[in-house]
């Protein structure tokens, strides 16, 4: 049964159930009889826990049906890329997972989104806490016009942490995880605006990591950066996935192939195909996916 969430002043549009176009299941444990399966009595590896999921999710901007019947499951401690041409709904879907779209008055949603077992769209959920647990990194770096230290401390102070010693420990840890500590350790009191574009983006990542999120949403985090800075962001993403679940929107096919474990291809608000990145880029199941990946449109 479809769960519906919407602005109370706007009537819901009747939406008949539609089959999902391309939600691939998470990998099952290996068949003991297959090559490479555990032998000698070793237990099978446990299936990956689902960290984010969508079930028959729709989103409308007023009369515009921006997301249409999307269903997918995103495993914990993995990198999932969302690809597709401009205007296909990639960023809208990404922002739905921490309810950033709630800030737009005309938005109406139907269906279900979950963080683990928790319903993201429930009126009872604490949206402020949700956005702490599901951090967001935007396309262009957006450091505050404050010192490097205060940028990372911002979220910690909102959580009520005032002790200088604790702040210093957590800020250093966050900057180290964002691969920025060695570059800024001697100038934490200087303005974050003076950093390079790539450093600013890593600072924004450190600011998100400081409040201990479970998920990182990244909306084209390297599109405004030079190739060297882009490589640093990609290395950082790969290093962070052992601790976080990461969902990345990207227009760069090569980047998606380099950093993601699974890829979702969207077109005109619909999920066309979703599955293992290597399989999708070498033998996609849908002709539309092959046409997009090979540059026939987009």
N, C-alpha and C positions, 0 to 999 in steps of 0.2 A: 504493500500500500504506500502511495506517495505521501511524504510529509511535506507540508507546505508552510513557507515562511514568507511574509510580505509586509510592506508598510500597511498599517491598519486602515489608512484612509483610501487605499486603492483596491478595487475589486480584483480578485484573481481571474486570470484568463483560464478558461477550460482547456486542459491539455491532455489529450488521450495518451496512455502509456505507449511508448515506442521502444522497440528493441535496441539495445546498445549496438553501435556499429562495430566497435573494435576493442573492447576491454579484454585484454589477455590475462589469464589467471597467473598468480605467482607460481614460480617453479615448484613442482612437487619434489619430495625427497627422491633420490635416485633409486631405480629398480635394482635390487641386489644382484640380479642376473646380468645387468648391463656392464660393459667394459668401464672400468674406473670406479665402480661402486665399492664401498667399504667391504673389506674381507676380514677373515680371522675373528669374527665375532664382534667387530667394532660396531657401535651404534650408528645409525644413519644421522646425518647432520639435520638439526631441526629446521623446519620451514621458517622463512623470514617472517617476523611479526609485521602486520600491516600497521603503518603509522598514520597515514592519511588515506582517506577514501572518499569517493563520490558515488552516489547511487541515484540515477535518473535526475541529475541536477540540471535545472534550467535557470537562466537569469535574463531578466528583461530590463532594458533601459527605456522606461515608458512603453511605447509601442514596438520598440526594436527588440527582437528576440536574439540576444547576443550569445548565449550559451544554450545549446539544445541537447537535452537528454544525455549528458555526459556521465559515464560510469567507469571508474577505474580504482585500482588499489595500488598504493605506493608503499613499498617495503621499508622497514626501519633501517637506518645506517646505510643508505644508498644515495646515489645521485640520479635524479630523474630529470630529463630534459623535455621541455615542451617546445616543439617547432611548428612552423606554419607561416604563411604569408602575413603581411601587415593587415590588421583588422579582423583576424580570424578568431579572436577571443582568448589568445594565450594569456595576456596580462590580466584580463578580466577573471579568468579561472584562477590564476595565481593569487590575486588579491582576495578572492572569495574565501580562501583558506584561513585568513585572519580577519575577515569581515571589514577590510578596508573599503569595500564598495558600499558599506552602510552609510558612508559620508555623502553619497549621492542620493538626493531626495527621490528621484524617479525610479530607483532600483526596486525590483520585486523578484524574489527567488522562489523556486519550487524544488522539491526533492530533498536530498540529504547529503550533508558533508560531515565527516567524522575525523576527530583527532584521537587516534586509538579507538576507544569505545565511546568517547564522549561526543554528543551531537553538537557540532559547531554552531548550527543555526538556531538552537534552542533559545527562547527568550530568557531562560534562567541562567544562561552562561554568563560569566563575568568577562566582558569583551576586553577590558584593560588587561586582565590576567592572560586571556587568550593571546593578545598581541605580544605579551612578554614571552609566552611559551612558543609562539610561532613568529619569529623575527622576520624583518623585511629589509632587504638591501635593494636600493633603487638603481635605475639605469645610470643616472649621473650622481657622482658623490655629493652628499649633502651634509658636510660637517657644519656644526654650529660655529658662529663667529666667537669662539672662546678658545681657551688653551687646549692643547692635546689632552692633558690630564682631565680637564673638566668635561671634554666631549665624552670620554669613556665613563667618567663618574656620573654623568647625567642620570642614567637609568638607575644606578645604584642608589643615588640620593632619593629618587622617587620611591624606592623600596624601603627607605627609612634608614639606610646605612650612613652614619655620620662619622664614625671613628676613623681618623686619618690613617692609622696603621692598617686597618682592614681595607680601606679604600686603596691604599698603595699596593697591597698584596694582590687584590683582585684586578686592579688596572694593569699591573705588570703581567699577570697571568693571561688576561685577555689580549694584550698587545703581543705577547709571545705566540698565542694560538693564531693570531692574525698575521704572523710573520713580519711584525713591524717593530718590535721592541728594540732590536739592535740598531735600528736606524733613527730612533727618536728618544732613546733613554736619557740622553744628555740635554734634551730641550723640551721636556714635558710641559714647561710653563710658557712655551711659545704658541702663537696662534696656529690653529689647525689649518687656516686658510693659506698659510705659507707653504704647506706641503704640496708635492706634485700630485697630479691627478690620480695616479696609481696608489700613492701613499694615502691620499684622502679616502679612496674607496676601501682600502684595507683598514683605515681608522673607523670607517662606518661599520665594517664587519666586526671589528673589535668592540665597538659600542653595543652591537647586537649581542655578541657573545658574553659580555659582562653580566647580563641579567640571567644567564643560564637558560637559554631557550632549548627546546627539544627539536625544533624544526627551523631551517633557514629557507626563506623564500627569496630568490634572486631574480630580479627583472632585468635581463640583459646587463649583468654587472660589469662587463668589459667592453661594451660597445663604444664607449666614449674614450677608450684608452689606446695607447700605442701598443705595438706588438710585444715589446718587452714587458710592459705593465700587464698586458693581457695574459702572458705566460705565467707571471707571478700569481695572478688571481686564479688561473686554472690549477696551478700546483697547490695553492691554498685550499681550493675546493676539494681536491683529491685527498689532501691531508686531513680535512675536517670530517669526512664522511664516516670515519670510524667512531665518531662521537655524536654526530648529528644526522638527521634526515634532511636532505637538500633537494629542493625543487627549483630548477633553473629554466627561465625563458631565454631562448637564444634564436637569432636569425642565422647564426653561423653553423653550417652543417658540419664542418670540420671540428669545431669546438664541441658540438654535441657528441660526435663520434669519439673525441678524445677523453671527455670527462664523465660521460653518463653511463650508468648501468642499464637503464631503461629509457625509452623515448616514447613520447606521445605526439602524434601528428594531428594537428587540428586544421580544419578548413571550414570557413563560413559558420563558425560556432559549433561545429560537430567534431567529435572525436573520430577520426577516420581509422587510425590504427594505433595500437599501444602494445609494446612488448620489449623484448631484449634488444638493446641498441645494435649489437653486432648483427643479429639476425635481420633487423629492419633495414640496415644499411647495405646488406649483401643480398638478401632475398626477401623483400617486402611481400606481404600477403596481398596487398591491394595495389591495383594499377595506379590509382591516384597518388599513393605514397611514392611509388617508383618515379612517377612523372615529376613530383616535386623535388625529390632528392637528386634527381639527375638534371634538374634545371629546365625542364620543359615548360614550367610555369612558376610564378611566384615572385 
